[in-house]
Amino acid sequence: MSKKILTAAVAAGSMVLGFSGAAQAKSPVPGKPGTQNIVEIAAGNPDFSTLVELVTAAGLAETLSGDGPFTVFAPTNEAFAAVPAATLEQLSADPTGALADVLKLHVIDSKVLAADAATLAGTCVDTLGGKVKIEQSGDSLTIGGATITSTDIEGTNGVIHVIDGVITAPSTDC
C-alpha cells in the first residue's frame, strides 16, 4: 500500500461525519449490542478510516466481521498519523505478515467491557498478537502504552474501545 493511498484514505475520511458515527452505533440499551458488527461500525466512522484500510489490507476484515466475540482497541486516524511514515510504509509492504501482526495486538478474542478492563489494570492480557499490559494511572487506563479514550462501542460481535496510540509490539514486561 503506497503512502499516497494511505494519505488519500485519511483525507477522504476526514471529509465525512465526525466521531459521532461510532457513538451512534452504540446500542441505546446498555448491555445490548448495536445492529452492526465491529468492522461495520469502524467503516462507518471516519476517525477509523486508516484502521479499516489497514485491517482490510491485512486480510483481517472478514475475521473481525465474524461471530466473535472480539474486543478491538481501535487507534484513530490521529494515532496512526503519529506513527513515523517509514514505519507505516514498512508495515504496509508486508500486509499479511508484519502489518497483520501489529493489528492483532489490538484484538482480544473475547468481549471485554470497560468495567472489566479496569479490573485488569496491572496485568497482561492475551491479544491475538501476543501479551499486552494494561495499566492505570489516575483515571486513565492504558493498553500497550496507548490511552483508552472512549469505551464500550458495542457491536453484534463484540466491543470497540478507542485508543490514542498504535500498539507496535507485545509488552516486554509480561
KEVOTOR-605945 format. One line per field, with one value per residue: residue number from 0; residue in three letters; y, z, x of N, C-alpha, C, O in turn. Coordinates in steps of 0.001 Angstrom, whole numbers. Each point is the difference from the previous one (the first is absolute). Example, Ala and Ser with C-alpha at 12.3 -4.5 7.8 and 13.67 -1.06 7.14 Angstrom:
<drendos>
resi: 0	1;
resn: ALA	SER;
n_yy: -5690	1069;
n_zz: 7800	-1385;
n_xx: 13190	-1386;
ca_yy: 1190	1190;
ca_zz: 0	60;
ca_xx: -890	820;
c_yy: 1200	1090;
c_zz: 0	730;
c_xx: 900	-770;
o_yy: -19	1108;
o_zz: 665	169;
o_xx: 1036	509;
</drendos>
This chain:
<drendos>
resi: 0	1	2	3	4	5	6	7	8	9	10	11	12	13	14	15	16	17	18	19	20	21	22	23	24	25	26	27	28	29	30	31	32	33	34	35	36	37	38	39	40	41	42	43	44	45	46	47	48	49	50	51	52	53	54	55	56	57	58	59	60	61	62	63	64	65	66	67	68	69	70	71	72	73	74	75	76	77	78	79	80	81	82	83	84	85	86	87	88	89	90	91	92	93	94	95	96	97	98	99	100	101	102	103	104	105	106	107	108	109	110	111	112	113	114	115	116	117	118	119	120	121	122	123	124	125	126	127	128	129	130	131	132	133	134	135	136	137	138	139	140	141	142	143	144	145	146	147	148	149	150	151	152	153	154	155	156	157	158	159	160	161	162	163	164	165	166	167	168	169	170	171	172	173;
resn: MET	SER	LYS	LYS	ILE	LEU	THR	ALA	ALA	VAL	ALA	ALA	GLY	SER	MET	VAL	LEU	GLY	PHE	SER	GLY	ALA	ALA	GLN	ALA	LYS	SER	PRO	VAL	PRO	GLY	LYS	PRO	GLY	THR	GLN	ASN	ILE	VAL	GLU	ILE	ALA	ALA	GLY	ASN	PRO	ASP	PHE	SER	THR	LEU	VAL	GLU	LEU	VAL	THR	ALA	ALA	GLY	LEU	ALA	GLU	THR	LEU	SER	GLY	ASP	GLY	PRO	PHE	THR	VAL	PHE	ALA	PRO	THR	ASN	GLU	ALA	PHE	ALA	ALA	VAL	PRO	ALA	ALA	THR	LEU	GLU	GLN	LEU	SER	ALA	ASP	PRO	THR	GLY	ALA	LEU	ALA	ASP	VAL	LEU	LYS	LEU	HIS	VAL	ILE	ASP	SER	LYS	VAL	LEU	ALA	ALA	ASP	ALA	ALA	THR	LEU	ALA	GLY	THR	CYS	VAL	ASP	THR	LEU	GLY	GLY	LYS	VAL	LYS	ILE	GLU	GLN	SER	GLY	ASP	SER	LEU	THR	ILE	GLY	GLY	ALA	THR	ILE	THR	SER	THR	ASP	ILE	GLU	GLY	THR	ASN	GLY	VAL	ILE	HIS	VAL	ILE	ASP	GLY	VAL	ILE	THR	ALA	PRO	SER	THR	ASP	CYS;
n_yy: -1163	780	860	-439	-2090	-569	696	-1305	-1811	272	163	-1904	-1212	845	-1210	-1845	-1737	705	992	1972	247	725	2197	908	-175	1903	-1660	-201	-2009	1333	37	1948	-2111	979	1728	1267	-734	-1587	-1939	-1367	-1204	-1860	-1867	-769	-1087	1967	-31	-942	2112	1386	743	1544	2128	1062	935	1935	1953	699	1131	2121	1014	-1162	70	1802	-1153	-939	-2249	-669	1762	2026	-242	1711	-625	1194	-948	1754	1071	894	-1498	-317	1511	-918	-1242	-669	2021	878	1127	2126	1576	659	1460	2187	545	433	472	-1308	1655	961	200	-1703	-261	1372	-494	-1531	1385	158	-1936	634	-1836	2156	-820	1733	-681	1851	-363	-931	1387	1008	-1440	779	1641	765	127	-2187	1363	-1620	735	1100	1956	-517	-581	228	1477	-1108	2007	-80	1570	-472	1984	475	-267	-1281	598	-1438	504	-1667	2198	-918	39	-2032	415	-2087	-132	288	-1871	-77	1330	1576	-87	1929	-471	1851	-329	523	-2178	247	-1530	784	271	-2077	-449	1861	1396	-1003;
n_zz: 0	-1698	-260	-2101	-366	625	-1320	-1770	434	195	-1837	-1071	822	-702	-1895	995	205	1534	1622	-522	-1647	763	109	-2008	-266	1072	1298	-1175	-871	1820	-808	-781	-689	-688	-1398	1198	-2047	981	-1092	505	1872	125	-767	1753	458	-389	1855	-1038	-664	1490	1801	-307	-132	1936	1078	-860	446	2006	-1110	710	-1987	-1499	65	-791	-1914	455	-100	-688	1350	-592	338	-457	-75	200	-1204	1297	-1037	1454	625	-1330	408	1773	-1180	1134	-928	939	1875	-46	-330	1821	1425	-482	760	2130	-1966	-1565	-563	-1155	-2182	-1427	-705	-1650	-2131	-742	-665	-2061	-263	734	575	592	907	-982	1524	-665	75	-1908	-1645	447	-564	-2098	903	-1592	-1369	102	-1791	291	-889	-1423	1129	1454	1046	952	64	1759	-998	2162	-1234	2184	-983	220	-1804	993	-2162	1285	1992	-715	-457	1950	-2219	-884	1165	180	-1298	895	32	-2198	-705	830	498	-33	-245	669	-1904	1891	210	-636	72	964	2139	-522	1355	398	376	-1992;
n_xx: 849	-1190	2060	733	764	2092	1667	414	1247	2211	1272	510	1714	1933	-9	821	-1376	-1456	1197	-880	1476	1989	377	355	2205	550	701	-1904	456	-122	2089	-764	274	1926	-247	1413	653	1220	-103	-1701	228	1274	-979	-1124	1905	-981	-1228	-1761	-236	906	-1102	-1586	703	403	-1725	-726	1014	-733	-1593	232	202	1185	2237	1122	176	1998	-94	2026	198	-788	2204	-1384	2155	-1898	1660	474	-1668	-1461	-1556	-1790	-1611	-1034	-1443	1808	325	1838	-490	-763	1561	1167	-936	47	2040	-589	-1030	908	1392	1677	-469	237	2128	654	-427	1438	1653	-848	1151	-2033	1152	63	-1865	1067	-1493	-1075	-2204	-760	-660	-1952	-1631	-245	-1259	1420	-1770	495	-38	-1533	1927	-1315	192	-1619	1899	-2037	1689	-877	-232	661	-1052	78	-316	2180	-1330	1566	247	1128	-897	-1314	99	-616	-376	160	-1884	851	1819	-2048	1260	-446	1661	-1375	2193	-1145	2193	-1036	1195	1130	-443	2147	-1606	1867	-645	688	-1723	1172	-1712	143;
ca_yy: 1163	1168	1118	823	-613	199	1415	258	-593	846	1256	-270	-266	1212	852	-532	386	17	-1198	-372	-1212	-1152	148	-347	-1444	-585	-413	908	-715	-504	-1444	-593	436	709	-847	-187	-668	889	583	938	1196	729	510	1106	1105	522	13	-1316	-351	-612	-1332	-865	-268	-909	-1295	-605	-376	-1117	-1183	-271	520	-1114	-584	920	103	-1295	-146	522	1435	655	1343	686	1277	618	1288	966	492	846	-906	-513	1114	199	-1048	461	-429	-1128	-1194	-393	-520	-1325	-920	-135	-793	-1404	101	-1200	-385	997	843	-830	-243	1213	181	-1035	461	836	-826	-1086	-886	-61	1327	598	1335	924	-336	-1185	398	721	-975	-660	919	-597	-1346	-125	-723	-698	453	-923	221	-153	593	1458	411	1024	740	1125	1136	894	-422	-475	-1400	-163	-1343	73	1376	891	331	-301	1300	-201	-1421	-726	144	-1395	-516	-1314	-1032	418	1380	828	1049	894	325	1140	-409	-1274	-990	-522	-1218	-529	585	-747	-291	-922;
ca_zz: 0	-117	893	-633	267	1412	181	-620	849	1190	-432	-336	1249	792	-635	271	1318	1082	817	472	-684	882	1106	-484	-167	1310	277	902	1246	527	42	-1217	-1145	-1111	-1107	-917	573	296	-1236	-520	856	-324	-1372	6	778	-710	861	-105	-1413	-154	592	-895	-1181	354	346	-1281	-691	720	-119	1286	34	22	1344	965	-319	378	1205	1204	278	-27	539	-845	469	-1320	-143	-909	-1074	652	588	-1096	-528	888	-291	-1084	-1347	-417	689	-676	-1329	190	360	-1157	-1018	363	638	686	964	1032	266	694	1359	794	187	924	1363	389	36	973	-534	883	201	1254	168	723	1425	137	-338	1150	1014	-501	116	603	-526	-1449	-643	-1224	-1235	-1096	-414	1114	1277	78	1381	311	1181	383	638	293	-680	-1348	-199	-1232	-462	-840	-6	-632	903	-443	34	-92	276	-106	-1239	-162	-1255	95	231	961	492	-385	894	-798	632	-619	-504	-702	698	-1065	431	1292	1167	386	1424	291;
ca_xx: -849	875	-251	-1028	-1302	-253	-302	-1301	-1026	-135	-617	-1402	-708	-177	-1000	-1332	-495	973	102	-1324	-443	159	-927	-1324	-68	-199	-1356	-702	-240	1278	137	-546	806	-635	-428	1122	1163	1131	543	-999	54	1232	-93	-938	540	1174	1188	630	219	1326	-94	-779	818	1094	-608	-379	1241	613	-851	-637	-1368	-948	59	-602	-1427	-565	-806	632	89	1302	199	966	528	62	697	-616	879	1003	987	822	795	1143	998	878	-410	840	-500	-1247	341	609	-1077	-885	695	-201	-1316	-480	1027	298	-1169	-988	508	-234	-1442	-485	277	-1126	-1213	-146	-1043	-1168	-580	445	-558	880	38	847	1373	548	421	1215	1139	1184	199	165	-1089	369	-626	288	1384	929	-416	57	-270	-1001	432	-847	652	-1113	-1223	342	332	760	323	1192	476	-985	-1095	-1363	-676	-1446	-203	-1266	-759	-371	-503	-621	1014	1001	45	1141	479	841	1277	683	1308	56	832	854	700	-473	657	1196	-13	-1107;
c_yy: 1227	1072	892	-553	227	1446	343	-553	848	1297	-203	-225	1253	919	-480	488	7	-1300	-486	-1253	-1224	85	-391	-1510	-713	-403	1019	-651	-550	-1522	-716	497	759	-978	-276	-764	1020	685	1013	1299	839	628	1198	1219	510	64	-1324	-383	-649	-1422	-951	-352	-1022	-1392	-744	-484	-1221	-1277	-353	449	-1131	-642	877	308	-1275	30	612	-877	497	1294	612	1321	755	1337	893	351	839	-854	-568	1094	260	-1061	513	-600	-1214	-1302	-488	-587	-1398	-1037	-280	-829	-1504	-124	-1243	-538	1039	868	-779	-251	1196	184	-1016	362	832	-794	-1085	-862	-308	1432	505	1430	835	-352	-1201	337	701	-960	-713	884	-665	-1406	54	-810	-652	589	-1037	108	-154	691	1507	402	1094	662	1143	1041	1049	-535	-595	-1470	-100	-1478	126	1417	1000	223	-327	1278	-87	-1498	-489	375	-1429	-301	-1374	-1099	452	1479	690	976	831	301	1088	-322	-1317	-916	-685	-1270	-512	677	-867	-395	-888	-1376;
c_zz: 0	987	-574	284	1454	272	-570	863	1241	-373	-311	1262	795	-577	281	1392	1046	764	453	-689	874	1158	-437	-173	1334	161	911	1349	510	88	-1208	-1187	-1036	-1105	-996	686	153	-1256	-581	807	-360	-1392	-89	753	-666	859	-36	-1434	-225	547	-934	-1243	305	366	-1273	-752	646	-71	1286	67	88	1389	1002	-304	419	1345	1253	1190	-16	801	-861	658	-1266	9	-1001	-1122	583	636	-1075	-585	851	-193	-1130	-1349	-471	643	-656	-1381	104	343	-1197	-1121	249	697	749	999	1102	344	773	1441	908	268	984	1456	555	196	1068	-494	1018	179	1383	56	888	1481	254	-273	1182	1081	-406	116	772	-477	-1504	-543	-1266	-1159	-1062	-460	1103	1245	-11	1406	67	1299	276	705	236	-631	-1373	7	-1332	-323	-961	-123	-627	978	-632	181	-76	90	-384	-1200	-423	-1379	210	323	946	314	-485	1128	-833	775	-796	-524	-723	773	-1073	371	1282	1131	427	1467	396	365;
c_xx: 896	-401	-1096	-1387	-380	-386	-1365	-1125	-237	-712	-1480	-819	-269	-1059	-1422	-441	1104	-13	-1369	-535	118	-978	-1407	-150	-198	-1455	-672	-295	1328	2	-570	810	-819	-359	1110	1126	1134	534	-982	-18	1213	-70	-941	488	1268	1265	752	336	1364	-21	-732	809	1092	-523	-397	1237	656	-835	-726	-1459	-1032	-48	-735	-1466	-731	-697	624	-324	1441	-49	1083	363	381	742	-740	981	1124	1102	927	884	1237	1087	883	-404	800	-479	-1281	272	586	-1075	-899	624	-172	-1360	-462	1017	114	-1212	-1058	432	-251	-1493	-579	284	-1155	-1295	109	-1156	-1103	-498	391	-540	922	121	902	1464	654	474	1283	1242	1134	283	232	-1173	533	-778	298	1448	1028	-534	223	-446	-1067	441	-967	852	-1077	-1260	258	384	722	146	1168	547	-957	-1154	-1340	-809	-1518	-241	-1392	-859	-334	-557	-583	1003	1110	-76	1271	292	969	1272	718	1386	-112	953	839	764	-633	761	1173	-3	-1175	527;
o_yy: 111	23	569	762	360	252	760	636	210	444	820	478	102	946	679	1033	-335	-991	-1145	-625	-845	-1011	-594	-521	-1183	629	508	696	-855	-617	-1219	1206	-152	-1211	-716	36	1155	1202	1058	1087	1210	1135	847	1005	-735	41	-88	-1176	-925	-920	-1118	-1151	-910	-1003	-1213	-1119	-818	-1046	-1148	-303	102	-288	-490	670	-68	1060	564	-1199	-750	622	-560	820	-260	980	-478	-367	-84	366	-78	-274	540	166	524	-1187	-901	-1056	-1196	-981	-873	-1107	-1144	-590	-807	-271	123	-1002	-35	253	499	22	-169	310	326	-506	257	587	-724	524	-1135	955	-609	888	-544	32	-44	-519	-196	293	-656	-417	-618	-630	1044	-962	500	-109	-944	-872	184	546	491	-537	944	-677	490	-317	642	-1158	-465	-459	561	-862	730	331	1205	-946	302	494	942	-796	770	212	-701	748	-514	-1073	-563	627	-634	610	-554	275	188	909	-644	370	-649	-636	774	481	-1228	-825	122	-908;
o_zz: 810	511	753	287	294	739	613	141	403	723	383	118	658	663	-357	460	-313	-456	434	515	-4	411	785	58	31	-552	926	958	-653	415	-116	-151	-93	221	-977	1222	-405	19	-474	-566	-204	-193	-877	87	-83	-548	475	-265	-804	-635	-230	-438	-792	-367	-100	-513	-689	496	185	976	746	521	775	786	-46	581	831	-165	270	156	-132	297	-599	569	-1009	47	-452	-41	196	-429	-496	484	-993	-98	-633	-632	-244	-396	-811	-538	-249	-809	-905	1200	1054	668	982	1176	989	912	1148	1125	750	903	1203	202	79	-470	120	-359	1014	-697	671	557	998	665	262	705	827	-379	1044	456	-638	624	-636	-48	251	-714	-246	3	-447	528	-791	988	-894	854	-941	212	-659	842	-1001	878	-989	-995	87	604	-1168	1118	395	-511	-232	135	-585	-557	1119	464	-12	-107	-176	565	-653	1200	-1192	-311	8	270	-891	-859	763	-190	-18	416	1102	277;
o_xx: 920	-1119	-790	-923	-1140	-952	-749	-1044	-1144	-891	-834	-1129	-1035	-425	-963	486	1142	-570	-128	-927	-894	-570	-739	-1114	-339	-903	632	-336	599	-981	134	197	-1218	-26	-220	146	-132	263	413	-115	-110	435	163	-705	984	1102	1133	251	114	514	462	-8	246	611	186	16	609	418	-405	-687	-973	-1077	-822	-670	-1228	-233	-712	-226	938	-1050	1089	-868	1044	-481	-516	1174	1142	1175	1213	1121	989	1120	-505	-312	-551	41	-160	-629	-311	13	-380	-716	209	-65	-623	-255	-741	-263	-537	-827	-411	-393	-920	-665	-58	-1063	992	-1010	-461	688	-343	491	878	1098	719	896	1187	965	633	1095	-208	955	-140	-448	928	-1225	749	496	1192	-1102	1036	-974	-11	285	-689	828	-467	-360	-930	772	-445	-57	-70	645	238	-505	-242	-148	-687	788	-932	-1205	825	-802	-24	-385	1095	-1054	1041	-908	884	-43	-240	770	-1049	1143	-548	610	-579	1117	-88	813	-535	-784;
</drendos>
